Each structure stands twice: as C-alpha cells, then as structure tokens.
Amino acid sequence: MKTESPAKKHHFWILLGLVPLLTLIGVLMVSSKVGGTIDARQADIDKANKDIDSKKNAKSNELLAKLDKSLAVVEKKQTDLHKENWERQKALFTWPRTTNSPVFKALEDKGLKFGDPIPDLTAVHGEFQQADRYLYEYSSIRRDGSGTGTGMADLMAPTQFKDGWQRVLRYVDNFGQVIVNKDQVWLILEDMWVQRSLLSGLRTVNTDLATFERVRYERDGKVIDDPAKGSTVQNKTKRLFRSRNWEVTLEIVPEGNTYQITGTLTNISDRLQIMGANGRMTLNVWLSTAPNAQPLTFPIMQELLPGRGAMKPLKDKDGKTVQMVPANVLPIHPLPSHTLPTGTELEKLEIARVEQVFDIRTVPLKRIEALVMGQLDSRNAAQPTLVPPRTPPFSKEFVGDPAAESSTDGSSGGPGAAYGGGKGSPLPGGSAGGPPMPGSAEGPGGAPGGPLGGPGGLFGGAGVTGQRFGGGTLTAVVDGNKKRYIAATEQVRRMPVGLVVIVDQSYIQDVLLALSNSPLRFQITQVTWNRFRGSLDGLSSSSLATGPGGGIDSGYGREGKLNFGGGDPDERGGRFPGSGSSMGGPPRPGPGGIGPIPGSSSGMPGPGGYPGGYPEAGPRAAVRQSRPSPK
C-alpha cells in the first residue's frame, strides 16, 4: 500500500494559508503603483491649471508701463509731503538763542543736519555750561526773580509744573569735565526741541482763550463800530471785543480833566464763570497800535458771573422788583486804575487790543504733571525695546550695533505714546526710569512702589535705564536715553511721548486740538482722563510777574491753595475752589471737574519728527501714541 506525503495530504490547508497572503501582496503592489501614477497625473493636472490661471491675468507691456508711472506719481507725492512738512518744521530746530552766543550762532548758520559732525566740540562744551546759554532755553528766571522770562517753562505761566519745571522737563544740569561728543550734542538739542514744541502747543490753549477779537459793535439798532474791511463806521474810543467766554464793551469817556475807560462785561458762555482770584478779572488793554505799546492793566471786580440765559431782579430804592434783567451782563464799576493819566490826548488814543490775564483759578491748563519722552501707549507696550538713531550719521560706538536693533521695536513701560521723525530731525524718547516722581515711590530704573511706578506704569517698566525727566548728568540724561524711537528710518523717526496735565474739563478738547495742530505732526492714539481731587498751589504776584501773564495775586482759599477736596464731588453741591469743595461731575458753577487730560503724539517728517503724549491727572497716568507724517 502506497503512503502519501504530508505536503500532498495537507495541501488544502497549506494553500488556504498561502493564497490570502499572496493575494494581499499583489493587491498592495498594484495599489502602490496605480496610486503613484494617479498622484503624478493629478500633480500634472494641478500644474496645468496653475499655468492656465497665470495666463488669465497676463499684463500687457502698456499696462506695466502705466503701473510704473503710477508708482512714480506716488513716490513724488510722498517726497512733496516730506518737503512740505519739513518746511513747516525746520524753524523748530535751532541752537540755543536766548542769548547771543557766537559759537551757537555760527553752528546754526552752517545749516547742519541732525547727526552731522560738529566742529570745535570743546567750545560747544563750554557754551553748554554757561548759565545764560543752554538752560536759558528752559528758564531765564533767576532765584532773585530777575530775568527775561522767555524760557519755555517761563512762557507757560500761570500754568504750573508739578514741583517746578526742574522736576518735569528733561535736561542736562551737569556736563562734567569730559568733552561732549557730537552724538550727545544732537540728542541734547533734540530733547530741547521736542519739549519746547510740546509746551508751545499746550500754551496755545491758554493764549487762544485769553485773546479777544474786535467785532461789530451795535447798540439800539445803530452801528457804533465795525471792523469789517471797507467799513466806513470806525470808532476808536467805543469798541466791542469777544473771546470764547466773554464779551467786553469798552468806551473812553471824559472824567474831570482827563478820561476814563468804562463799559460792560458779558458772559456769553452757557455756564457760570469764575472771574478770578480774589474776585478780580484782569484785562490787558492796549490804547495804541504801535508795536512797542504797553498795555493798561484793567481790573474788573466780581466773584463770578452767571451764564447766558440767567436772569436777576432789578429792584428800586424800596427793594421792590421792577423787572428781570440778564444776570450775565456786568456794568464795569469804575476803579482808580481805569482813569487815564492827566494830560492824555484823546485824539491819540485807540482801543486797539484786549487780552485776558489768567491766574491759577481761571487758566484753562492748570498744571503739567509729567512730560515723559519714550513713553509707550498700550498699542506698543509689549514691545521689548526702543531703538537708537541710525548709523550713520550717528557713530556705531555711541548707539551700538545697528544689526542687533529692530526698526519696529518699541519699549515696555506702560501706556502712552507718540511718535515723530524725519531725516535730520530731532526726536526725544528714551527707555529710562529716572528719579521718583511726586506721588510715586519708585526709584531710578522705575522700581515699583507708587501708583505710577512698576512694570507698565508711567515712570517704570522693563528696560528702563536712564533718567527720563528732571535734571541729571550727561550720562544719565543722554547716554541712558539714546534708545528713544519706535522706528528710525532715513526719512522718518517715530518717538513715543507721554503727557499728564490737569485741565479744566471744559477745555480737554482744546488740549487735544492744540497738540494735533502742532507742526510736530502729533497723532493722538490714547487718551485717559480722571477727576482731579487734589489741590493746586496759588501763584504769588511776584512769580506771576515773571511770565507773560503779568502780576496778579492768584491766592485764594486757605494757605493760598485751590482745593478740590475729597470724597464724592457729586454730593458736595458744586461750590467753588477755595470754599472747601471739589469741582467735577455734572456741569455746575466753577470750572467743573478738573481732570486729567489727554495726551498726544506726534511725528515729524524731514529733519525733525516728534511724538506727542498723553495726559491724565490723579494717581494713574494715561498715554497716547502718535504717528508722524513722512518726510
């Protein structure tokens, strides 16, 4: 009997295991080859579709020529804008001019661009240290009260600086013995240019509201005086002048053997107006159009005057009400100072101009709390660092390695910023911390501790190394703040600036408008305002006399302070400063709530460019940022 082999005997089970395995291998091989072919074919299809799409938007040579022409037009427009802005700004960039310095004048006559080499740095170093040179740009008032009062801080009077301008403005007060280099000189000047321009803008808030314009004077249907061009009705001794808040009619009338100025004062606003400290409003009245004519001081005695629409009873001698008359019109009570000197010739007199003299009680911009160059707003607060000037024209040894700097970097340190810039233009900034600000417990470098200190605060933050405000050494003020721009290009430099002020709440928009109208090209990017609940020191007549506002005693209230009290101002009835109550909340008598003000930023094209800032009163600070226009 024949025996079968085990393989043949069990071939069914062997084949049952091999067939599925071989089938699976075959399927995988076929699938891989077919899938690869499909993918390759799909890639060819996609490429063909892209080639077809690219042909759909084909541009002819004629169209490309038109596009090139359009680009040339845009570039020319940009150049024209740079030039236009530079023409507006170039007058801002001067060497110290308050006294006649042959060294500074010779350098200015050379027309140097920002960053250019400066000849004879030894002479420049000596000029900066002269008491009547560089520092006169900030203030020419000496300790004894003498001086011209033409510095940037002097011209702000009666607006105050928190603890004095020496604590608010940034400047070098110690040049040491080492000769300044040309890069330090340009940054010293840049700090001066920016701060002077910022203060000039803020000053217009006061001057615009103090200015009276001559307007048509009509009474009982008869035209008495008309300033319109070509008018034949001209009366030199009877005129009407108008400001934002007031109308004053002035007339020169006989008084004995001389003449006297009389008239009426009208509150044309819709709110009650405080007349001034000690119940006195002071006007400067010019009685001549001569360029060197000096004004007559014209006080008007009254505590306050209701707004337009208010009425009051007119009573007879028996106390009986005869009729109701407007309460916003005040007949000017004659005072000895209203009488002109004996021998005055009426024919030579002309009521030419009128201007209000503010005191601390009536000035719209009450106090500048802080002005910080290099202060970022919330938009750029997360940026790690600011950037220094470009190399060239600045030396690599001074600004560091430009390759390590980013043209879009900003600096940390809290809200508030503005920028500006321009080829050859000055721009301040800095990422430094500086000495503690009143109301803050921070120290140099911006250590936290007060309401304004610490990371993200107005005077602190990461990367803070130099002195951001107040007087200091050349190293602290200049070298510590050479990183001062958000961006620095060949044509435009952008710098952030933070500004904190106390302003009458009715004029917050005036501050914003004044900064926006600055030649520095401010762009306001962040504004915060809060009610101010502190007190403002009164200014003595001697200190006021040093400024353009004239000498008027603004003291009132106890200890010569304007006190806004504490607690909730909305529950205190709206009394006036000096009576122990705080102003604020809904409209009511007095200056209303004096709160922090907005800030602004600016950018300047051309050889200059600056940022604006932001303001706010109270324990916190707000900031805004500005974008410069190109040069």
Helices and strands as residue ranges (DSSP letters): H 6-9, H 11-56, H 61-89, G 90-92, H 102-109, H 121-129, G 135-137, G 154-156, E 160-161, H 165-168, E 170-174, H 182-210, E 213-215, E 217-219, E 222-225, E 238-242, E 246-255, E 258-267, E 273-274, G 277-279, E 280-286, E 296-301, E 304-305, E 311-315, E 321-326, E 329-331, G 336-338, G 346-348, E 353-357, E 365-373, H 396-399, G 402-404, E 470-473, H 474-477, G 479-481, E 487-488, E 493-494, E 497-504, G 505-507, H 508-516, E 535-537, H 541-545, G 558-560, E 561-563, G 569-571, E 594-596, E 603-604
